[in-house]
Amino acid sequence: MIDFELQTNDGTKFTHIPVMPDIVASFSEIAGKYIDLTVGMAGHSKIILKSNEKNFLLGVDCNKKSLTAADEALAQEGFSGRYKLVYGNFRDIGLIAAQNDFIPAEGILADLGFSSVEIAEPIGLSFDADQPLDMRLDSSYPINASEIVNRWSESKIFKMLQMVDERKAGAISHAICRRRQKMPITRTVQLAQIVSSCFHKWQRIHPATKTFLALRIVVNREIENLETMIHAAFKLLKIDGRLAVISFNSIEDRIVKRAFKEFAEAKIAILPYKKGVVPNEKEKMDNPRSRSARLRIMKRIKEE
């Protein structure tokens, strides 16, 4: 079932189905201030505001089109006056929350997946469309994906691909460096074809999936930003407040798992779900994008 559909002035339609809505609803039942660190098209934000009529929401996103879609979605539900949307990166949540009087927070949520609005941006996030090989979610970032594949050494590209457990890292890094000697690699289709040529037999997923994931992580500093966000968000929580993070790949989940474990071992937090929560079979059928999702929750029990 589509949670929200937006049609822009150029006729483009965006649809959104929030992941694990029941868990998010129970997460936000207690009245208070909540922060959605990746507001996207406001699927989870709407659930938070519906869960308790006394909830107030601060929505953050680094994509201005997503903020426009979120504002329209929340206004349609009659939530005006109960939310504020802010442009920014979730790594800066400490400053953003302070500037908007959202300290302490009852709950903070980060969905690390991409919304339909972001996927539709012509920046090369998907290998299904012929787009510039950029991948920057924030145009202020200093390096794009094309610069990496055309300028980095073969050994550095190899190590980047190893980060995402790409078993063909050696062959792919060598193929990239060989091809760029003939012409620059500037389009998503070019790169996808180069990577695919390294596989004699395709598996269930597209051969270029992990290569594109690695580039996106490096270009957008996703590992550093996620680690920074988790520690900053924890400081914003009231006692018994909770931080929830939904990840969609093993790289992100390992970072979340490790950080949450450190807080738990320091005895300043507890983990209600030791192994995290995954979507049930019905949700996976209804929303294929949810299949790789894992939600982890950390509850603060003491000051640091």
MOBELQUI-V189500 format. One line per field, one symbol per residue. ss: DSSP state (@ for helix, = for strand, . for the rest). phi: phi as a letter, one per 20 degrees, with the letter a starting at -180 (. if undefined). burial: I if it has 16 or more other ideal C-beta (glycine too) atoms within 10 Angstrom, else O. Layout:
BEGIN
ss = ???
phi = ???
burial = ???
END
This chain:
BEGIN
ss = ...====.....====....@@@@@@@.....====......@@@@@@@@@....======..@@@@@@@@@@@@@......=====..@@@@@@@@@@.....=======....@@@@@...........=............@@@@@@@..@@@@@@@@@@.....@@@@@@@@@@@@......=@@@@@@@@@............@@@@@@@@@@@..@@@@@@@@@@@@@@@===========..@@@@@@@@@@@@@@@@...==......=...@@@@@@.@@@@@.=======....
phi = .febccdefenfdccbcfelfffffffdfffreccdfcflemgffffffffbfefccddcbedfffffffffffffenegndbcdcerdffefgfffffdldcedfbcccdefdefffffffcnfdeececgedmffcffffcdfffffedffffffgffffgdmffdgffffffffffffeafeccffgfffffffedfcfefdfgegfffffffffgelffffffffgfffgfefffmfcddcddcbfffffffgffffffffemdbcdgcgdmcdffffffffcgfegefbddccdfcbff
burial = OOIIOIOOOOOOOIOIIIIIIOIIIOIIOIOIIIIIIIIIIIIIIIIIIOIIOOIIIIIIIIIOIIIIIIIOIIOOOOIOOOIOIIOIIIIIIIOIIOOOOIOOIIIIIIIIIIIIIIOIIOIIIIIOOOIOIIIIIOOOOOOIIIOIIIOIOOOOIIOIIOOIOIOIIOIIIOIIIOIIOOOOIIIIOIIIIIIIOIOOOOOOOIIIIIIIIIIIIIIIIIOOIIOIIIOIIIOIIOOOIIIIIIIIIOIIIOIIIOIIOOIIOOOIIIIOOOOIIIIOOOIOOOIOIIOIIIIIIIIIOOOO
END
